[in-house]
Amino acid sequence: MGGNIFDSSKLKFYMLPSSYKNFATTLELKNKIFSYEDTPTIYDRNLFYAKFSSGYWMYAAYYEEELIGASYVTDLGDAILIDQIFIDKRYQRKGIGTRLLKFILDDKENLEKIFNKKFNRCILRPLTASEEKFYSNVGFSNDTCFMEKAI
C-alpha cells in the first residue's frame, strides 16, 4: 500500500476457480491473519483441503496484484454457507470485508447455477467477537453459533 494511501479503485473481486494453487494461496493469507489460538483448525492443511475440495468455491479480493482477502462458499440446503471472510490486517477497517460479502451475495444467481438449486438465505459462523459484530452490522442475525440473513 504505497505511502499508506488506499485507492479503492485498485480493488478487484473475483470468484476463483477451484484449484490446489488457489487453495494454497488463500490458506497462506488466512494463516498470516489468524493465530493458532484464534482458529486452530485452519492450521490443519489436510482437514482444510478436504473441506475445500468437497464443493467449496473461493472468492478473493485483490489490491493491485496482491491477494488481500478471501472467503470460501458452499451450499447448505437452501442456504449459501460462507466459511469466514478474512482480510489482510493491513487492509482491515477499509470496507473491503463488507464489499467482498456484498460481491458474494450479489453472485447468488451464479451460485444457484453452480449448485443447481435456489438459495433464500445465507449462513455463516463467526469465530471471534469482532467477526460477530461485523456480521451483525451488515444485517445478519445471531442464531446460536451461526448467523443468518435472508437473501
C-alpha positions as CSV (number, residue, x, y, z in Angstrom):
1,M,0.0,0.0,0.0
2,G,2.3,2.7,-1.3
3,G,2.6,5.6,1.1
4,N,-0.3,4.2,3.2
5,I,-2.8,5.7,0.8
6,F,-5.6,3.3,-0.1
7,D,-7.0,3.8,-3.5
8,S,-10.3,1.8,-3.7
9,S,-10.3,1.9,-7.5
10,K,-7.4,-0.6,-7.4
11,L,-9.6,-3.1,-5.5
12,K,-11.0,-6.1,-7.5
13,F,-13.1,-9.0,-6.6
14,Y,-13.2,-12.4,-8.2
15,M,-14.6,-15.9,-7.9
16,L,-11.6,-18.1,-8.1
17,P,-11.5,-21.5,-9.9
18,S,-11.2,-24.4,-7.6
19,S,-7.6,-25.5,-7.7
20,Y,-4.9,-26.5,-5.2
21,K,-2.8,-23.5,-6.1
22,N,-5.7,-21.1,-5.2
23,F,-6.4,-23.0,-2.1
24,A,-2.7,-22.9,-1.0
25,T,-2.5,-19.1,-1.7
26,T,-5.6,-18.3,0.3
27,L,-4.6,-20.6,3.1
28,E,-1.3,-18.8,3.4
29,L,-3.1,-15.5,3.7
30,K,-5.5,-16.9,6.3
31,N,-2.6,-18.2,8.4
32,K,-0.9,-14.8,8.3
33,I,-4.1,-13.2,9.7
34,F,-5.2,-15.6,12.4
35,S,-3.2,-17.0,15.2
36,Y,-3.4,-20.7,16.2
37,E,-5.3,-19.8,19.3
38,D,-8.0,-17.9,17.2
39,T,-8.8,-20.8,14.9
40,P,-6.6,-24.0,15.4
41,T,-8.4,-26.0,12.6
42,I,-7.2,-23.7,9.9
43,Y,-3.7,-24.9,10.5
44,D,-4.6,-28.5,9.7
45,R,-3.8,-28.4,6.0
46,N,-5.4,-31.8,5.3
47,L,-8.6,-31.0,7.1
48,F,-8.8,-27.6,5.4
49,Y,-8.1,-29.1,1.9
50,A,-10.7,-31.8,2.4
51,K,-13.3,-29.1,3.1
52,F,-12.1,-27.1,0.1
53,S,-12.2,-30.0,-2.3
54,S,-15.7,-31.0,-1.3
55,G,-17.7,-28.3,-3.1
56,Y,-16.4,-25.1,-1.8
57,W,-15.8,-22.1,-4.1
58,M,-13.4,-19.3,-3.3
59,Y,-14.0,-15.6,-3.5
60,A,-11.0,-13.2,-3.4
61,A,-10.2,-9.5,-3.0
62,Y,-7.1,-8.2,-4.7
63,Y,-5.5,-4.8,-4.3
64,E,-3.4,-4.1,-7.4
65,E,-2.0,-7.6,-7.9
66,E,-1.9,-8.7,-4.3
67,L,-4.4,-11.1,-2.7
68,I,-5.6,-9.2,0.4
69,G,-8.8,-11.1,1.3
70,A,-10.8,-14.2,0.6
71,S,-13.7,-16.4,1.6
72,Y,-14.9,-19.9,1.0
73,V,-18.5,-20.6,0.0
74,T,-20.6,-23.8,-0.3
75,D,-24.2,-24.8,-0.1
76,L,-26.1,-25.9,2.9
77,G,-29.6,-27.0,1.8
78,D,-31.5,-23.8,0.9
79,A,-28.6,-21.6,2.2
80,I,-25.3,-20.3,1.0
81,L,-22.7,-21.1,3.6
82,I,-19.9,-18.6,3.9
83,D,-17.0,-20.1,5.7
84,Q,-15.5,-16.9,7.1
85,I,-14.3,-13.8,5.4
86,F,-10.7,-12.8,6.1
87,I,-8.9,-9.6,5.1
88,D,-5.2,-8.9,5.5
89,K,-4.6,-6.9,8.7
90,R,-3.0,-4.1,6.7
91,Y,-6.3,-3.6,4.8
92,Q,-8.9,-4.1,7.6
93,R,-11.3,-1.4,8.5
94,K,-11.4,0.0,4.9
95,G,-14.8,-1.6,3.9
96,I,-13.2,-4.4,2.0
97,G,-14.8,-7.2,4.0
98,T,-18.2,-5.6,3.5
99,R,-17.6,-5.2,-0.2
100,L,-16.4,-8.8,-0.5
101,L,-19.5,-10.0,1.3
102,K,-21.7,-7.9,-1.0
103,F,-19.9,-9.4,-4.0
104,I,-20.6,-12.9,-2.8
105,L,-24.3,-12.2,-2.1
106,D,-24.7,-10.4,-5.4
107,D,-23.3,-13.6,-7.1
108,K,-26.3,-15.6,-5.8
109,E,-27.6,-16.4,-9.2
110,N,-24.2,-17.7,-10.3
111,L,-24.0,-19.9,-7.2
112,E,-27.5,-21.2,-7.8
113,K,-26.4,-22.3,-11.3
114,I,-23.2,-23.9,-9.9
115,F,-25.1,-25.8,-7.2
116,N,-28.2,-26.3,-9.3
117,K,-30.6,-25.1,-6.5
118,K,-32.2,-21.9,-5.2
119,F,-31.0,-20.1,-2.1
120,N,-33.1,-18.0,0.1
121,R,-30.7,-17.3,2.9
122,C,-27.0,-17.0,3.8
123,I,-25.5,-18.6,6.8
124,L,-22.1,-18.1,8.4
125,R,-20.3,-18.8,11.7
126,P,-18.3,-16.0,13.2
127,L,-15.2,-17.3,15.1
128,T,-14.4,-14.2,17.1
129,A,-16.4,-11.4,18.8
130,S,-15.2,-8.9,16.3
131,E,-16.5,-11.1,13.4
132,E,-19.9,-11.4,15.1
133,K,-20.1,-7.6,15.5
134,F,-19.1,-7.2,11.8
135,Y,-21.7,-9.6,10.6
136,S,-24.4,-8.0,12.8
137,N,-23.6,-4.6,11.4
138,V,-24.2,-5.9,7.8
139,G,-27.6,-7.4,8.6
140,F,-27.0,-10.9,9.9
141,S,-28.9,-12.1,13.0
142,N,-27.5,-14.4,15.6
143,D,-28.9,-17.9,15.9
144,T,-26.8,-19.9,18.4
145,C,-23.4,-20.2,16.9
146,F,-24.5,-19.3,13.3
147,M,-25.6,-16.0,11.9
148,E,-28.2,-15.8,9.2
149,K,-29.6,-13.3,6.6
150,A,-32.4,-13.7,4.1
151,I,-31.3,-13.1,0.6
